Amino acid sequence: MHVAVCDDNIADRKQTERLLGRESDRRAKLTEGLFVDSYGNEQSLLTKPMQYDVFFAPKFSRTSRIA
């Protein structure tokens, strides 16, 4: 399963990556596991052509907008 994490707060983004990494380790014994990519803003996420199964993205602040 391919997962995208998009968060402008680096501490929150890294915490989500760690939690998903633990889940991936648990799933590795049963399935293919999780493939996680992380992004610091929406623009970077939207420029990537890869298709994701799941997105983790918090509600962004008013100053964070897609151009």
Number of C-alpha atoms within 10 A of each C-alpha: 12 14 18 20 23 24 21 18 12 13 10 14 19 14 11 18 18 12 10 18 16 13 13 18 13 13 13 12 9 8 10 11 17 18 13 18 15 20 17 14 18 17 14 11 17 11 8 8 7 11 9 13 9 12 15 12 16 13 8 14 8 6 6 12 10 8 5
